[in-house]
Amino acid sequence: MGDWTEQQLLFALHEAQGIGWHTIHSLRERIGMIALHHWLDRSVQHWFDLGLKPSIAERLAAQFRSERLEQRLIVTEQQEIEWISILDDEYPFLLKETAQPPWIIYGKGDWDILSETSIAMVGTRNPTVYGKKVAGMLAEQLTQAGFIVVSGLAKGIDAASHEGALKQGRTVAVMGTPFTHIYPPEHRVLAEKIAANGIVISEYPLDTPSHPGLFPRRNRIIAGLTLGTVVVEADDRSGALITSDSALEASRDVFAVPGPITSPKSKGTFRLLKQGAKPVATASDIVEEYSGWLTMVPSPYNNETVDSILEEPLTDEEQRMYELISEQEASFDELLLRSGVPFAELHHILLSLQLKKRIREAQGAVYCSVWM
């Protein structure tokens, strides 16, 4: 009984079904981790005498036991899943500063990546073509600039962000389910790719029943691991807005990518911009915010300029529009008349050119080449 470490005792508490974050916090306040080994294998009455509710006392008496701790450690190892506790030096320091950091993190991959300079990218599960393209492009550019992109392995913007990051390096996926229930199931291959080029993590023990309520809680981890959260595309009720709220609660930055005002997927990001989120028209808008942080992280890109990092080839449509704007600066309406391009497509092309840092929106709401 005396051979268990404090980390393993915390693991045992965390693995107990029906024992949540607040109960563990309360026990740590009352008992302390050092004395917790005296409570291993205790009866219901002992826990009840501590002032706990009968239901909690019964669960702890049944599950906070040496044999169960050993069993849970074996099962986790057999699944090739590693774990760290909040007591470990490897625990990411930014996450530890949040209001409710997870007591235990389960993971597959490179743990060191969790302490590198990171940006969260989130958005709707049902994005537009524009949203997916922007998410992939920004994630790729941010990764090349030295950031680690953190997202939630969900459909849509999350998946596009992970895939964009993987083109240039590594990424972090924070699951809203245990490792025994990869969700969505079709992202199992993506999760394996991320584990091999970054890390996949979850705060949920292996036998945790999956239900929708798990996903909002993981959003605080996505925000807590990072310096800021970029919302690419989100409607009014998108779960991505929970992540941005978590970022604000943790005193982290919130960025939003502008989208077409006619698109329902832009309502959430538009609201964030009205509330003071920082607009993102190019990855350099984010890179420049954290230039001091990036120098703290070894990266082959830290000695390159942001301009060279963000240089991207143009599509035929983008090249044509870029040439029009280079000839003469113009407003959106003027470009509609001069180009003959439909409204939605023109909006998409102009934002793409801004993300590729070829044009900018100058005073008077006109578009001009970055060289003008």
C-alpha positions as CSV (number, residue, x, y, z in Angstrom):
1,M,0.0,0.0,0.0
2,G,2.8,2.4,0.8
3,D,4.5,1.7,-2.6
4,W,2.0,3.7,-4.7
5,T,3.2,7.2,-5.9
6,E,1.1,10.3,-5.5
7,Q,0.6,10.3,-9.2
8,Q,-0.8,6.7,-9.1
9,L,-3.1,7.6,-6.3
10,L,-4.5,10.5,-8.2
11,F,-4.9,8.2,-11.2
12,A,-6.9,5.8,-9.0
13,L,-9.3,8.6,-8.0
14,H,-9.7,9.8,-11.5
15,E,-10.4,6.2,-12.7
16,A,-13.2,5.8,-10.2
17,Q,-16.6,5.9,-11.9
18,G,-18.9,8.7,-10.7
19,I,-16.0,10.6,-9.1
20,G,-15.8,13.9,-10.9
21,W,-13.4,16.9,-11.0
22,H,-15.0,18.7,-8.1
23,T,-15.0,15.7,-5.8
24,I,-11.3,15.1,-6.5
25,H,-10.6,18.8,-5.8
26,S,-12.5,18.6,-2.5
27,L,-10.6,15.4,-1.4
28,R,-7.3,17.1,-2.2
29,E,-8.3,20.1,-0.2
30,R,-9.4,17.9,2.8
31,I,-6.8,15.2,2.7
32,G,-3.9,16.2,0.5
33,M,-2.1,13.9,-1.8
34,I,0.6,12.9,0.6
35,A,-1.9,11.6,3.1
36,L,-4.2,10.0,0.5
37,H,-2.4,6.6,0.7
38,H,-3.9,6.2,4.2
39,W,-7.3,6.2,2.6
40,L,-6.7,3.5,0.1
41,D,-8.8,0.3,0.8
42,R,-10.9,2.1,3.4
43,S,-14.5,1.1,4.2
44,V,-17.6,3.1,3.4
45,Q,-17.9,4.2,7.0
46,H,-14.4,5.8,6.9
47,W,-15.4,7.8,3.8
48,F,-18.7,8.7,5.3
49,D,-17.0,10.0,8.4
50,L,-15.0,12.3,6.2
51,G,-18.3,14.1,5.5
52,L,-18.9,12.7,2.0
53,K,-22.3,11.9,0.6
54,P,-23.3,8.2,1.0
55,S,-23.2,7.7,-2.8
56,I,-19.7,9.1,-3.1
57,A,-18.5,7.2,0.0
58,E,-19.8,3.9,-1.5
59,R,-18.1,4.5,-4.8
60,L,-14.8,5.4,-3.2
61,A,-14.9,2.4,-0.9
62,A,-15.6,0.1,-3.9
63,Q,-13.1,1.6,-6.4
64,F,-10.3,3.4,-4.5
65,R,-8.6,0.1,-3.8
66,S,-5.2,-1.4,-4.4
67,E,-6.3,-4.2,-6.6
68,R,-8.4,-1.9,-8.8
69,L,-5.6,0.6,-9.2
70,E,-3.3,-2.2,-10.3
71,Q,-5.9,-3.5,-12.7
72,R,-6.5,-0.1,-14.3
73,L,-2.8,0.5,-14.7
74,I,-2.5,-2.8,-16.5
75,V,-5.5,-2.2,-18.8
76,T,-4.1,1.2,-19.8
77,E,-0.7,-0.2,-20.5
78,Q,-2.2,-3.0,-22.6
79,Q,-4.0,-0.5,-24.7
80,E,-0.6,1.2,-25.3
81,I,-1.9,4.4,-23.7
82,E,0.3,6.6,-21.6
83,W,-0.8,9.1,-19.0
84,I,0.4,12.0,-17.0
85,S,-1.0,13.7,-13.9
86,I,-1.1,17.3,-12.9
87,L,1.6,16.5,-10.4
88,D,4.1,15.6,-13.1
89,D,6.7,18.0,-14.5
90,E,5.7,17.1,-18.0
91,Y,2.2,18.5,-17.5
92,P,1.7,21.5,-19.8
93,F,2.2,24.7,-17.9
94,L,-0.4,26.7,-19.8
95,L,-3.1,24.2,-19.1
96,K,-2.2,24.0,-15.4
97,E,-3.0,27.8,-15.2
98,T,-6.6,27.3,-16.1
99,A,-9.6,27.1,-13.7
100,Q,-10.2,23.3,-14.1
101,P,-7.2,21.6,-15.6
102,P,-7.7,17.8,-16.0
103,W,-6.2,15.7,-13.2
104,I,-5.1,13.1,-15.6
105,I,-4.3,13.3,-19.3
106,Y,-4.2,10.1,-21.4
107,G,-2.3,10.2,-24.6
108,K,-0.6,8.5,-27.6
109,G,2.3,10.4,-29.2
110,D,4.9,12.9,-28.3
111,W,4.2,14.5,-24.9
112,D,6.8,17.2,-25.3
113,I,4.7,18.9,-28.0
114,L,2.1,19.9,-25.4
115,S,4.5,22.5,-24.0
116,E,5.4,24.1,-27.3
117,T,3.9,27.3,-28.6
118,S,0.4,26.4,-29.7
119,I,-2.7,27.9,-31.3
120,A,-6.1,26.4,-31.2
121,M,-8.2,26.2,-34.4
122,V,-11.9,25.4,-34.2
123,G,-15.1,25.8,-36.1
124,T,-18.3,24.2,-37.4
125,R,-18.6,20.5,-38.2
126,N,-20.4,21.5,-41.4
127,P,-18.2,24.1,-43.0
128,T,-18.5,25.7,-46.4
129,V,-15.8,25.0,-49.1
130,Y,-14.4,28.4,-48.2
131,G,-14.1,27.5,-44.5
132,K,-12.4,24.2,-45.1
133,K,-9.9,25.8,-47.5
134,V,-9.1,28.7,-45.1
135,A,-8.7,26.3,-42.1
136,G,-6.3,24.1,-44.0
137,M,-4.3,27.0,-45.4
138,L,-4.0,28.8,-42.0
139,A,-3.0,25.6,-40.2
140,E,-0.4,24.8,-42.7
141,Q,1.1,28.3,-42.6
142,L,1.0,28.5,-38.8
143,T,2.7,25.1,-38.5
144,Q,5.4,26.2,-40.9
145,A,5.9,29.4,-38.9
146,G,6.6,27.3,-35.7
147,F,3.2,26.9,-34.1
148,I,1.6,23.7,-33.0
149,V,-2.0,23.6,-34.1
150,V,-4.4,22.2,-31.5
151,S,-7.9,21.1,-32.5
152,G,-10.6,18.6,-31.5
153,L,-10.6,15.8,-34.2
154,A,-14.2,16.6,-35.1
155,K,-15.6,16.8,-38.6
156,G,-15.3,19.9,-40.6
157,I,-12.9,22.7,-39.5
158,D,-11.2,20.6,-36.9
159,A,-10.2,17.9,-39.4
160,A,-9.2,20.5,-42.1
161,S,-7.0,22.2,-39.5
162,H,-5.3,18.9,-38.5
163,E,-4.7,17.9,-42.1
164,G,-3.3,21.3,-43.0
165,A,-0.9,21.2,-40.0
166,L,0.2,17.6,-41.0
167,K,1.4,18.9,-44.3
168,Q,4.1,20.9,-42.6
169,G,4.7,19.1,-39.3
170,R,2.8,18.1,-36.2
171,T,-0.5,18.7,-34.5
172,V,-2.4,18.0,-31.3
173,A,-5.9,16.4,-31.2
174,V,-8.0,16.7,-28.0
175,M,-10.7,14.1,-28.1
176,G,-14.1,14.4,-26.4
177,T,-14.3,10.7,-26.0
178,P,-12.0,8.0,-24.4
179,F,-9.5,6.1,-26.6
180,T,-11.8,3.2,-26.8
181,H,-14.3,5.2,-28.7
182,I,-12.6,7.3,-31.4
183,Y,-15.2,9.8,-32.6
184,P,-16.1,10.2,-35.3
185,P,-15.2,6.6,-36.3
186,E,-14.1,7.7,-39.7
187,H,-11.3,9.8,-38.2
188,R,-9.5,6.7,-36.7
189,V,-6.9,6.9,-39.5
190,L,-6.5,10.6,-39.0
191,A,-6.0,10.0,-35.2
192,E,-3.3,7.4,-35.9
193,K,-1.6,9.8,-38.3
194,I,-1.7,12.6,-35.6
195,A,-0.3,10.2,-32.9
196,A,2.6,9.5,-35.2
197,N,3.2,13.2,-35.9
198,G,2.2,14.9,-32.7
199,I,-0.1,13.6,-30.0
200,V,-3.8,12.6,-29.4
201,I,-5.0,13.2,-25.9
202,S,-8.2,12.7,-23.8
203,E,-9.1,13.3,-20.1
204,Y,-11.5,10.4,-20.1
205,P,-10.8,6.9,-18.6
206,L,-11.1,4.0,-21.1
207,D,-14.4,2.8,-19.8
208,T,-16.1,6.2,-19.8
209,P,-19.5,5.9,-21.6
210,S,-19.6,8.3,-24.6
211,H,-22.3,10.9,-24.6
212,P,-22.7,14.4,-26.1
213,G,-22.0,16.1,-22.7
214,L,-18.3,15.1,-22.9
215,F,-17.5,17.3,-25.9
216,P,-18.1,20.7,-24.4
217,R,-15.8,19.9,-21.5
218,R,-12.9,19.0,-23.8
219,N,-13.1,22.5,-25.3
220,R,-11.6,24.0,-22.2
221,I,-8.5,21.8,-22.8
222,I,-8.2,22.9,-26.4
223,A,-8.2,26.5,-25.3
224,G,-6.1,25.9,-22.1
225,L,-3.2,24.4,-24.0
226,T,-2.8,27.4,-26.3
227,L,-2.0,31.1,-26.4
228,G,-5.0,31.8,-28.4
229,T,-8.0,30.3,-30.3
230,V,-8.8,30.9,-33.9
231,V,-12.5,30.5,-34.9
232,V,-12.6,29.9,-38.6
233,E,-16.2,29.4,-39.3
234,A,-19.1,29.1,-36.8
235,D,-22.8,29.6,-36.7
236,D,-24.7,31.1,-33.7
237,R,-24.9,27.8,-31.8
238,S,-21.5,26.3,-32.8
239,G,-19.5,24.4,-30.1
240,A,-16.5,26.4,-31.3
241,L,-17.9,29.4,-29.4
242,I,-17.6,27.3,-26.2
243,T,-13.9,27.0,-27.0
244,S,-13.6,30.8,-27.5
245,D,-15.5,31.4,-24.2
246,S,-13.0,29.0,-22.5
247,A,-10.1,31.0,-24.0
248,L,-11.5,34.2,-22.7
249,E,-12.0,32.7,-19.2
250,A,-8.3,31.6,-19.3
251,S,-7.2,35.1,-20.3
252,R,-6.2,33.9,-23.8
253,D,-6.6,35.6,-27.1
254,V,-9.5,35.0,-29.4
255,F,-9.2,35.4,-33.2
256,A,-11.9,35.1,-35.8
257,V,-11.7,34.7,-39.6
258,P,-14.2,37.0,-41.4
259,G,-16.6,35.3,-43.7
260,P,-19.4,36.2,-46.1
261,I,-22.1,38.1,-44.3
262,T,-24.7,36.2,-46.2
263,S,-23.5,32.8,-44.9
264,P,-25.1,31.4,-41.7
265,K,-21.7,29.9,-40.9
266,S,-20.4,33.5,-40.5
267,K,-22.8,34.5,-37.8
268,G,-20.7,33.2,-34.9
269,T,-17.5,34.6,-36.1
270,F,-19.2,38.0,-36.9
271,R,-20.5,38.1,-33.3
272,L,-17.0,37.4,-32.0
273,L,-15.5,40.2,-34.1
274,K,-18.2,42.6,-32.7
275,Q,-17.2,41.5,-29.2
276,G,-13.6,42.3,-29.8
277,A,-12.0,39.2,-31.3
278,K,-9.0,39.9,-33.4
279,P,-9.7,39.6,-37.1
280,V,-7.5,37.2,-39.1
281,A,-7.0,37.9,-42.8
282,T,-3.6,36.2,-43.0
283,A,-1.5,33.9,-40.8
284,S,0.9,36.8,-40.2
285,D,-1.9,38.4,-38.1
286,I,-1.3,35.6,-35.6
287,V,2.4,35.2,-36.1
288,E,3.1,38.8,-35.3
289,E,1.1,38.6,-32.0
290,Y,3.5,35.9,-30.7
291,S,6.9,36.6,-32.2
292,G,8.4,36.5,-28.7
293,W,6.9,33.1,-27.9
294,L,8.1,31.6,-31.2
295,T,11.7,32.4,-30.5
296,M,11.4,30.3,-27.3
297,V,10.7,27.2,-29.5
298,P,13.3,25.6,-31.7
299,S,12.0,25.8,-35.3
300,P,13.7,25.7,-38.7
301,Y,11.5,28.6,-39.6
302,N,12.2,31.1,-36.9
303,N,15.0,32.8,-38.9
304,E,12.8,33.3,-42.0
305,T,10.5,36.2,-42.6
306,V,6.8,35.9,-42.3
307,D,6.5,36.9,-46.0
308,S,8.6,34.0,-47.2
309,I,6.8,31.6,-44.9
310,L,3.3,32.6,-46.2
311,E,4.2,32.6,-49.9
312,E,1.6,30.5,-51.7
313,P,1.0,29.8,-55.4
314,L,-2.2,31.4,-56.8
315,T,-5.0,29.6,-58.6
316,D,-5.9,30.8,-62.1
317,E,-8.9,32.7,-60.7
318,E,-6.8,34.3,-58.0
319,Q,-4.1,35.3,-60.4
320,R,-6.6,37.0,-62.7
321,M,-8.1,38.9,-59.8
322,Y,-4.7,39.8,-58.4
323,E,-3.7,41.3,-61.8
324,L,-6.9,43.3,-61.9
325,I,-6.2,44.8,-58.5
326,S,-2.5,45.3,-59.3
327,E,-3.6,47.4,-62.3
328,Q,-5.9,49.6,-60.2
329,E,-7.2,49.4,-56.7
330,A,-10.9,48.9,-56.5
331,S,-13.9,48.4,-54.2
332,F,-15.8,45.1,-54.0
333,D,-18.6,46.5,-56.2
334,E,-16.1,47.7,-58.8
335,L,-14.4,44.3,-58.9
336,L,-17.9,42.7,-59.3
337,L,-18.4,44.8,-62.5
338,R,-14.9,44.6,-63.8
339,S,-14.5,40.8,-63.3
340,G,-17.9,39.4,-63.9
341,V,-17.3,36.9,-61.1
342,P,-20.4,36.0,-59.0
343,F,-20.7,37.6,-55.5
344,A,-19.9,34.6,-53.4
345,E,-17.0,33.5,-55.5
346,L,-15.5,36.9,-55.6
347,H,-15.7,37.2,-51.8
348,H,-13.9,33.8,-51.5
349,I,-11.2,34.8,-54.0
350,L,-10.5,38.1,-52.2
351,L,-10.2,36.5,-48.8
352,S,-7.9,33.8,-50.2
353,L,-5.7,36.5,-51.7
354,Q,-5.6,38.3,-48.3
355,L,-4.7,35.0,-46.6
356,K,-1.9,34.5,-49.1
357,K,-0.8,38.1,-48.4
358,R,-1.1,39.3,-52.0
359,I,-3.7,42.0,-51.4
360,R,-4.9,44.1,-48.6
361,E,-8.0,46.1,-47.8
362,A,-6.9,49.7,-47.7
363,Q,-8.7,52.8,-46.3
364,G,-12.0,53.4,-47.9
365,A,-12.8,49.7,-48.2
366,V,-10.8,49.3,-51.4
367,Y,-8.6,46.4,-52.3
368,C,-5.0,46.9,-53.4
369,S,-1.9,44.9,-54.0
370,V,0.4,44.6,-51.0
371,W,3.0,46.4,-53.1
372,M,0.8,49.5,-53.7
